[in-house]
Amino acid sequence: MLQIYYIREYSKEVIERLAVKNFDAAAIIDKILVLDAKRRNIQKTLDDTLAESNKAAKEIGGLFKQGKIDEANVMKAKTADLKKASKELGDNLDSVSSELNDLLVQLPNLPHPSVPKGNSDADNEMIYEEGTMPELSNDALPHWELAKKYDIIDFDLGSKVTGAGFPFYKGKGAKLQRALINFFLDRAMDAGYTEFQPPLMVNEDSGYGTGQLPDKEGQMYHVTMDNLYLIPTAEVPITNIYRNVILKNEELPVMNVAYSQCFRREAGSYGKDVRGLNRLHQFDKVEMVQIQHPDKSYETLEQMKDYAASLIRALGLPFRILRLCGGDISFTSALTYDFEVYSGAQKKWLEVSSVSNFENFQANRMKLRFKNADGKTKLAHTLNGSALALPRIVAALLENNQTPEGIKIPKDLVPYTGFEFID
């Protein structure tokens, strides 16, 4: 959530920067400024009324001691009126503050100056590409056919038991999943991250804290009886560990990593682009989260970007890195890098990771702060990144590494799978 003082002081800049995200903020900013002025006026009147009431209350005792009973009773009546006025002002303040907050949560995060303008993923800026494209035979199979051939993923069984987008992994397919998870977690811990295993459901406050609510409410599975949400990513519970927390300066950066299953409704997704593992409703992902000092968050973003690249490089997959344009970047992000691997049989790029800096947008929602070296309390910056999401990594591994002998496992992954081929 954007800070109200910043909107108040730099309203024109906020409108211009949000336009990069194709968000017309002019009307809502005008309403916010009107409500903010109203809220501050009410707050001042309330503070003055409370101060007058406290002063009067202190005078009453002195008047009684002096035997000035009539004057004391007049003062008591006055304090009663002041208390009533304070109650009405307080209720009015709560109402206006709630209305103001409802508008503030509708504003996306401000994009970083480096975010290019654009309307869709077609306008994203490629900043890096690495790797050799696989040379496959003319009869090379897409991963969903390979999964059937080697009996490692059963999409039909998933549809029978649950529905489309919920596959069963079996045999060497299940072991490949587990191997990738452990490989990613071990690499993260070697890089200094602390592992967590989070709950798979969160409450409304957690969804609000990281920005899934109210923006992406329709994309999450909602357990209505208990008012809980299945997590779309481990970022949500891991970042919310620090909701309403004040960290010490020396505790930064906080570096956590978590494996979790992720759940996304993906409403409206259909067609050939979502076939097989390309888009699932339930999938495995290892997520890294950092909480950092504002002065160091963009340096940290670059480090996280390089780290995600090292994982894909270790798996031997060709990849590219994109800087997302304003029309494709998320509601909460200030700057996002997407990673895509090349899928040989499908002859297309598949997104496998996003690494983002949210600056203090999530922290402001969560009241996540730290005590700076000068003793002042400030909002922290939050960052997160997939390291990595498994489905499309598996799709690319299966397709790119198919040989007449079977599917060859990358060298760095063999100690985790215990086998060199899926055959």
C-alpha positions in Angstrom: 0.0 0.0 0.0 1.3 3.4 -0.9 2.0 5.8 2.0 -0.5 8.5 2.4 2.1 11.2 3.1 3.8 10.4 -0.3 0.5 10.6 -2.2 -0.2 13.9 -0.4 3.2 15.5 -1.3 3.8 13.9 -4.7 0.3 13.3 -6.1 1.2 14.4 -9.7 4.2 12.0 -9.7 2.1 9.2 -8.4 -0.4 9.6 -11.2 2.3 9.8 -13.8 4.2 6.7 -12.5 1.0 4.6 -12.2 0.2 5.5 -15.8 3.2 3.3 -16.7 1.2 0.4 -15.3 -1.8 1.5 -17.4 -3.6 2.6 -14.3 -5.5 5.9 -14.4 -5.2 7.1 -10.8 -6.3 10.7 -11.2 -9.9 10.3 -10.0 -9.0 8.0 -7.1 -6.1 10.3 -6.0 -8.5 13.3 -5.9 -10.9 11.3 -3.6 -8.0 10.2 -1.4 -6.7 13.7 -1.0 -10.2 15.0 0.0 -10.7 12.2 2.5 -7.1 12.6 3.9 -7.8 16.3 4.5 -11.1 15.5 6.2 -9.4 12.8 8.3 -6.7 15.2 9.5 -9.2 17.9 10.4 -11.3 15.4 12.4 -8.1 14.1 14.1 -7.1 17.6 15.1 -10.5 18.4 16.5 -10.5 15.2 18.4 -7.1 15.8 19.8 -8.1 19.3 20.9 -11.4 18.0 22.4 -9.5 15.3 24.4 -7.0 17.7 25.6 -9.7 20.1 26.8 -11.5 17.2 28.5 -8.4 16.1 30.3 -7.7 19.6 31.5 -11.3 20.0 32.7 -11.1 16.7 34.6 -8.0 17.8 36.5 -9.7 21.1 37.4 -12.8 19.3 38.9 -10.8 17.8 41.8 -9.3 21.2 42.7 -12.7 22.9 42.7 -14.2 20.4 45.1 -11.2 20.8 47.4 -11.8 24.5 47.4 -15.5 24.0 48.2 -16.6 25.4 44.9 -19.3 22.7 44.4 -21.4 24.6 41.9 -18.5 25.4 39.7 -17.3 21.8 40.0 -20.7 20.5 38.9 -20.7 22.8 35.9 -17.3 21.5 34.9 -18.5 17.9 35.3 -21.3 18.6 32.9 -18.8 20.2 30.5 -16.6 17.1 30.6 -19.6 14.9 30.0 -20.3 16.9 26.8 -16.7 16.8 25.8 -16.6 13.0 26.2 -19.8 12.6 24.1 -18.2 14.8 21.4 -15.0 12.8 21.6 -17.0 9.6 21.1 -18.8 11.0 18.0 -15.5 12.4 16.6 -13.8 9.0 17.2 -16.6 7.2 15.4 -16.4 9.7 12.5 -12.7 9.3 12.3 -12.9 5.5 12.1 -15.5 5.8 9.4 -13.4 8.2 7.3 -10.2 6.3 7.9 -11.9 3.1 6.7 -13.2 4.8 3.6 -9.7 6.2 3.0 -8.1 2.8 3.4 -10.6 1.2 1.0 -9.3 3.6 -1.7 -5.7 3.3 -0.8 -5.7 -0.5 -1.3 -7.0 0.0 -4.8 -3.8 1.7 -5.9 -1.0 -0.5 -7.3 2.6 -0.1 -6.2 4.6 2.5 -8.1 6.8 1.0 -10.8 10.6 1.5 -10.7 11.8 4.1 -13.2 13.5 1.3 -15.2 10.1 -0.4 -15.9 9.3 0.0 -19.6 5.9 1.1 -20.8 3.8 -1.6 -22.4 0.4 -3.3 -22.6 1.2 -7.0 -22.3 4.0 -9.6 -22.1 4.8 -8.8 -25.8 6.2 -5.5 -24.6 8.6 -7.0 -22.0 12.2 -6.2 -22.3 14.7 -9.0 -22.8 17.9 -8.2 -20.9 19.8 -11.5 -21.0 19.8 -14.9 -22.8 22.0 -17.9 -22.3 22.3 -21.5 -23.4 22.2 -23.7 -26.5 18.9 -24.5 -28.1 18.3 -28.3 -28.0 18.6 -30.1 -31.3 15.7 -32.6 -31.3 14.7 -35.1 -33.9 11.6 -34.6 -36.1 9.7 -37.2 -34.0 10.5 -35.5 -30.7 7.5 -35.6 -28.3 6.0 -32.9 -26.1 6.2 -33.5 -22.4 2.6 -34.7 -22.0 3.3 -37.5 -24.5 6.6 -38.3 -22.8 4.8 -38.5 -19.5 2.5 -41.1 -21.0 5.3 -43.0 -22.8 7.4 -43.4 -19.6 4.4 -43.6 -17.2 5.6 -40.8 -14.9 2.7 -38.3 -14.9 -0.9 -39.2 -15.2 -3.1 -36.3 -16.2 -6.2 -38.4 -16.8 -6.1 -39.8 -13.3 -5.8 -36.3 -11.9 -8.9 -35.3 -13.9 -10.8 -38.3 -12.6 -9.9 -37.8 -8.9 -10.0 -34.0 -8.8 -10.2 -32.2 -12.1 -8.1 -30.7 -14.9 -4.9 -29.1 -13.6 -4.3 -31.6 -10.8 -2.0 -34.3 -12.2 -0.6 -37.4 -10.4 3.2 -37.9 -10.5 4.3 -41.5 -10.2 7.4 -43.7 -10.2 10.4 -41.8 -11.5 8.2 -38.8 -12.2 7.4 -38.5 -8.5 11.1 -39.0 -7.6 12.1 -36.3 -10.1 9.8 -33.9 -8.3 11.2 -34.7 -4.9 14.8 -34.5 -6.3 14.2 -31.0 -7.8 12.7 -29.8 -4.5 15.6 -31.0 -2.4 18.1 -29.7 -5.0 16.6 -26.2 -4.9 16.3 -26.2 -1.1 19.9 -27.4 -0.6 21.2 -24.7 -2.9 19.2 -22.1 -1.1 20.5 -23.1 2.3 24.1 -23.1 0.9 23.4 -19.5 -0.2 22.4 -18.5 3.4 18.7 -18.9 3.4 16.8 -20.4 6.4 14.3 -23.1 5.5 10.7 -23.0 6.6 7.8 -25.4 5.9 4.7 -23.1 6.0 1.0 -23.8 6.3 -0.9 -24.2 3.0 -3.8 -22.0 4.2 -3.7 -18.4 5.4 -6.2 -16.0 6.9 -7.6 -12.8 5.4 -5.0 -10.6 7.1 -2.2 -12.5 5.5 -3.7 -12.3 2.1 -4.2 -8.6 2.6 -0.6 -8.1 3.9 1.1 -9.4 0.8 -1.4 -7.9 -1.6 -3.3 -10.9 -2.9 -6.4 -9.4 -1.3 -8.4 -7.7 -2.5 -6.6 -7.7 -5.9 -6.5 -11.4 -6.6 -9.3 -12.7 -4.5 -10.9 -14.5 -7.5 -7.7 -16.4 -8.3 -7.4 -18.0 -4.9 -9.2 -21.1 -3.6 -11.4 -19.9 -0.6 -12.4 -22.3 2.2 -15.6 -20.4 3.0 -16.6 -22.0 6.3 -13.4 -21.1 8.0 -12.6 -18.0 5.8 -9.2 -19.3 4.9 -7.4 -19.2 1.6 -5.2 -21.8 0.0 -1.8 -20.2 -0.7 -0.9 -19.2 -4.3 2.7 -19.1 -3.3 4.8 -19.6 -0.1 5.6 -15.9 -0.3 2.3 -15.3 1.5 2.8 -17.2 4.8 6.6 -16.6 4.8 6.4 -12.8 4.5 3.5 -12.6 6.9 5.7 -14.1 9.6 6.9 -10.5 10.1 3.5 -8.8 10.0 3.3 -6.2 12.9 7.0 -6.9 13.7 9.8 -4.4 14.3 13.2 -5.9 13.4 16.5 -4.8 14.6 18.8 -3.2 12.1 21.4 -5.9 12.6 18.8 -8.6 11.8 18.7 -7.5 8.2 18.7 -9.0 5.7 16.2 -11.7 6.7 16.6 -14.6 4.2 14.0 -17.4 4.2 13.2 -20.2 1.7 10.3 -22.5 1.6 9.0 -25.4 -0.4 5.2 -25.6 -0.7 2.4 -26.7 -2.9 0.7 -23.8 -4.5 -2.9 -23.4 -5.5 -4.3 -21.1 -8.2 -7.7 -21.2 -9.8 -6.4 -19.7 -13.1 -9.9 -18.8 -14.1 -10.4 -18.4 -17.8 -7.2 -20.4 -18.7 -7.8 -22.9 -21.5 -6.5 -24.0 -24.9 -3.2 -25.5 -26.2 -1.0 -23.1 -24.2 -2.2 -24.6 -20.9 -1.8 -28.3 -22.0 0.1 -30.7 -19.8 2.3 -29.0 -17.2 2.1 -25.6 -18.8 -0.5 -24.3 -16.4 -1.8 -26.2 -13.3 -4.1 -25.5 -10.4 -1.8 -27.2 -7.9 1.9 -27.3 -8.3 5.2 -27.4 -6.4 7.5 -24.4 -5.9 10.5 -23.4 -3.9 10.2 -19.7 -2.9 12.9 -17.4 -1.5 11.9 -14.3 0.5 14.1 -11.5 1.7 13.4 -8.6 4.0 16.0 -5.9 3.5 17.1 -2.4 4.4 15.6 0.1 1.8 19.1 1.3 0.8 20.1 -2.3 -0.2 17.0 -3.8 -1.7 17.9 -3.2 -5.4 21.4 -4.6 -4.9 19.6 -7.6 -3.3 17.2 -7.9 -6.2 20.2 -8.3 -8.6 21.7 -10.9 -6.3 18.4 -12.9 -6.3 18.2 -12.6 -10.0 21.7 -14.0 -10.4 21.0 -16.8 -7.9 17.8 -17.9 -9.8 19.9 -17.9 -13.1 22.5 -20.2 -11.4 19.8 -22.8 -10.7 18.6 -22.9 -14.3 22.2 -23.0 -15.5 22.9 -25.9 -13.2 20.1 -27.8 -14.9 21.5 -27.1 -18.3 18.4 -25.4 -19.7 18.6 -22.5 -22.2 17.0 -19.5 -20.6 16.3 -15.8 -20.9 15.6 -13.0 -18.4 12.9 -10.3 -19.1 12.3 -7.0 -17.4 8.5 -6.9 -17.1 6.7 -3.9 -18.7 4.1 -1.8 -16.9 1.3 -3.7 -18.5 2.6 -7.1 -17.3 4.1 -6.4 -13.9 2.0 -7.3 -10.8 -0.1 -5.1 -8.7 2.3 -5.2 -5.8 5.7 -5.2 -7.6 7.9 -2.2 -8.2 10.3 -4.2 -10.5 10.1 -7.8 -11.7 12.5 -10.0 -13.6 10.9 -13.0 -15.3 12.9 -16.1 -16.2 11.9 -18.3 -19.1 13.3 -21.6 -20.2 13.1 -22.9 -23.8 10.9 -25.9 -24.3 12.4 -27.9 -27.3 9.4 -30.0 -28.4 6.9 -27.2 -28.0 9.3 -24.7 -29.5 8.3 -22.0 -27.0 9.5 -20.1 -24.0 8.0 -21.1 -20.6 8.1 -18.9 -17.5 9.7 -20.6 -14.5 10.5 -17.8 -12.1 9.7 -14.2 -11.2 12.0 -12.2 -8.9 10.5 -9.0 -7.6 11.2 -6.0 -5.3 8.1 -4.7 -3.6 9.9 -1.9 -1.9 7.8 -0.9 1.2 4.4 -1.6 -0.5 3.8 -4.9 1.4 5.6 -3.7 4.5 3.2 -0.8 4.8 0.3 -3.1 4.6 1.8 -5.4 7.2 3.4 -2.8 9.4 6.7 -4.6 8.9 9.3 -2.2 10.3 12.9 -2.1 11.5 14.8 0.1 13.9 17.4 1.9 11.8 21.0 2.6 13.0 19.9 6.1 14.1 17.2 4.6 16.3 14.3 5.6 14.1 11.7 3.1 13.0 11.2 2.7 9.2 9.4 0.5 6.9 11.5 -2.4 5.5 11.6 -3.5 1.9 10.4 -7.0 0.9 11.6 -9.1 -2.0 10.7 -12.6 -3.3 11.5 -15.0 -6.1 10.7 -18.5 -7.3 13.7 -20.7 -7.0 12.1 -22.5 -8.8 8.6 -23.4 -9.9 8.6 -27.1 -10.9 6.0 -27.8 -13.6 7.6 -26.0 -16.5 11.1 -26.9 -15.4 10.0 -30.5 -15.6 8.4 -29.9 -18.9 11.6 -28.5 -20.4 13.8 -31.1 -18.8 11.7 -33.9 -20.3 11.5 -32.4 -23.7 15.0 -31.1 -24.1 16.7 -34.2 -22.7 14.8 -36.9 -24.6 17.1 -39.4 -26.3 16.7 -42.8 -27.9 17.9 -44.3 -24.6 15.4 -42.3 -22.5 15.3 -38.9 -20.8 18.7 -38.0 -19.6 18.9 -36.4 -16.1 21.2 -33.3 -15.7 24.4 -34.2 -14.0 23.9 -32.0 -10.9 20.5 -33.6 -10.3 21.6 -37.3 -10.5 22.8 -37.4 -6.8 19.2 -36.5 -5.9 17.3 -38.8 -8.3 19.6 -41.8 -8.0 19.2 -42.5 -11.7 20.7 -41.0 -14.9 17.8 -41.8 -17.2 14.0 -42.1 -17.2 13.5 -45.1 -19.4 
